[in-house]
Amino acid sequence: MSMDTQALVGELAAAFPGAKPRPSRDMAGIDVPAADLPAVVRRLRDAHGFDLLADLTGVDAGPGASPRFTVVLHLLGSAHHAYLRVAAACPDDAAPAVPTVSAIHPGADWHEREAFDLIGIRFDGHPDLRRILMWDGYPHHPLRKEFPLAGIPVELPAADVAAVTGRRVEAAPMMGGPFVSPGGTLAKGEPVARDESWSEDNPRR
């Protein structure tokens, strides 16, 4: 069983006003209006066999771009082994949001929480939209383009840890975090994070 994904993109573009082919070098793709995202994903699952959500993520085109934020899904048909990319731009650059697809593909649940946490895209209708990596109340979205690579120093909400352990808990020194790594080589073992342990008392060398 084979799938002509380019023909499918044309069919979807005809069925959903505002949808259009998405330029891509590696697989067929389609841009759809945010409001139509669940209907498109459901149609692809039920009528065309795209039964596996391989990935869902957010893209930040950067301050000044409009639309700035886009949600991108990669769908796979397990019977015909075809991939399709579906993208939906968030209509509001200041408060980016699209409808959730977690009721169609339950695996989207944590993907959407990650995009909400790290990029700040809301997924309307999500059953449990809360941060998945950063703590509740963290004031930033670390994968937005304006977030500095060295991180932003903030106080950690660690009073509960101190109460249980009886030890004083201090926020980590500036900087770094899991979002900066120059990589490494397999010959030298696992990639390591860049040394960003410098502070005002211990200047960068």
N, C-alpha and C positions, 0 to 999 in steps of 0.2 A: 504494500500500500504506500503510495507516494502522495506528496502534498505540494501543489503549486502555490507557494506562499505569496509570490508576487500577484497572482490572480486573486488570491484571497484578500490581499491588501486593497486591490481595486474594488472588490465586492463590499468590503467594510466601508471604504470611502464613499461608495454610492449609498449605503444604507444609513450612515450617520453623517448628517450635514456638519461640516466643519472639520471632519476627519480628512487626513491627507497622507500620502506616502511619506515616510521619514527617510531621508538619505542615510545610507549605511554601507560600509564596505564589507561587513561580514555576514549579515543576515537581513532578511526582509523586515521592515519596520513600518509602524504607522503612528502618526500623531493623532490623538483624539481629544475632543473637549473634555475637561475634567468631569463635568456632570455626566458624561456618557461612559466614563471608565468602567463602572460595574457592569453595565449592559454589554459593553464590548467584550469584557473578560468572560462574562457568563456565556455569551454567544460562541466565543471561541472554544470554551470548554464543552458546551452541550451539543453544538452543531458541527464542530470541526475537530474535535478530539484533542484539543490542547488542555490536557488534564493535569499537567504538572507545572506549578509555579517554581521555576528554577531560581529566580532571584527577583527581588524588588528593592530599589534603592532610590535615593534622591540626588539631584544634581543642582549645584549652586553655580549659576553663571556669573555671579559676582555683583557687588554693589553697582548700581547704575544700569544694569541690564534689565530688560523687561520683555517677556516674562523672565524673572530671575530664577525661579525654582521650578524644577520639573521632576515628576515621578516617573521612573522607568521600570518596566517589568520585562522579564524574559520568560516566555512560556514555551514549554516543550510538549509535543504530542508523543506519548509513549508508544503508540501503535505505528505512527508513520515517521517518527524520529525527526520531525521538522521543528525548527525553532522560529519564534516570531518575537520581535521586540515591539512593545506597546508603550508609548510615552504620553503623558498628560501634563501640560503646563499648569501651574497653579495660577488662577486668575488674579489673585491679590498678592503683590510683591511684599507688602508690609505684614500680612497675616496669611502666609501660604497654607493652603488646605486643598485636599481632594477627598472624595468619598472613599471609605475603606472597601477593600475587596476580600476581607477576612471571612465573610460569610460564604464566599464562593470558593476560595482557596484558604483553608484554615492555616496553612503554613505562612500566610502573609502576616499573621498576628505579630510575631517578633520582628520580622523585617520592617513592618510599619512602625513599631515602637522604636527601633533603632534609628530610622529616618527622622522620627519625631524628636528623639533625644539629641542626636548629633547635628542635625541640619535645621530642625525647628519646623518641619512640615507637619501639620495636623491631618489626621485621617478621620473625617467625620463619620460617626456611626461605629467606630472601633469599640469593642466591648471592654477594653481595659487599657486605654491609652495613657501610659505612664513611662517614665524614663526607664531604660533597661541597662545602661552602663553608668551614667552619672547619677548622682544622688538627687532626690527630690529637693527642689529649691535651688539647684545649681543655676546660676544666672546666665550661662552662655551655651552656645551650640558649637562644639569644637570643630566640626567639619565645614563651617561656613568660611567663605573666602577671607573675611576680615579677621578671623581668629588667628593670632600670631603663632608661628611654629613653636616658639619657646613656651607657649602656654601663658595663662594668666593666673597670678597667685590669688587664691581665695582661701578663706578659712574653711577647714573641714568640719562637718558636724559630727565630731567624734566624742561628745560628752558621754554617750551611752557606753562606748568602749572603755573609757576611763572609769566609769562607775562599776563596771563588771570586773575589770582587771586590777583596779586600784593603782594604776600607773598614769602618769601624766602623758597626755597625747598632744603632740604638736603637729601643725600642718607641715607638709613636706616643703623644702625650700623651692623655689621658683620652678621649677621650670622643667621643661622637658615634657614628661608625661608620655603616654603611649602613642602620641600622634607624631613623634619625630623619630626617625631612624634613617641613618645613611645606608643601612643594609650591611651586608657582610658577604663572605664567601663560604661556600660549603666546605672547602678545604680547612677553614679555620673554625668550623663549627657553626652554631646558630648565629644569625644576625643579632647584633646588639644595639641597644639604643645609644644615641649620641650622648656624651657626657654633658649634661646641662646642670650640674650640681653647683655651679657658681652662684654667688649671692653678693650682697653689698659687703659682707664681712670676708668673703672668700672670692676675690675678683677672678674673672675669667682669664685664663692664661692663653 
